[in-house]
Amino acid sequence: MSLTYLTTEELSQRIKYNPRTIRQVLMNSVLIEGRHYVRPFSQRKILFIWEHIEEDMAQHMPVHNSIPMSNGGVCYG
């Protein structure tokens, strides 16, 4: 399986978030180092793994005709 590595700017175009938001908010709360992104050669440059991000986004997408509940569940009404 070949993986697609993206820079912060390329990822921001795909998921429609500002690159600054990705670096300051998503990397600290949602994205996991080693799964969603890597720092090759222990440098400042960050490469995001698109297939892992896409897979996790699909798992958390709301189902059509569903209502999110405050406890984290979903109501299929």
Beta strands, then each sheet from edge to edge (+ up, - down):
strand 1: 5-6
strand 2: 37-38
strand 3: 47-49
strand 4: 67-68
strand 5: 74-75
sheet 1: 1+ 3- 2+
sheet 2: 4+ 5-
end
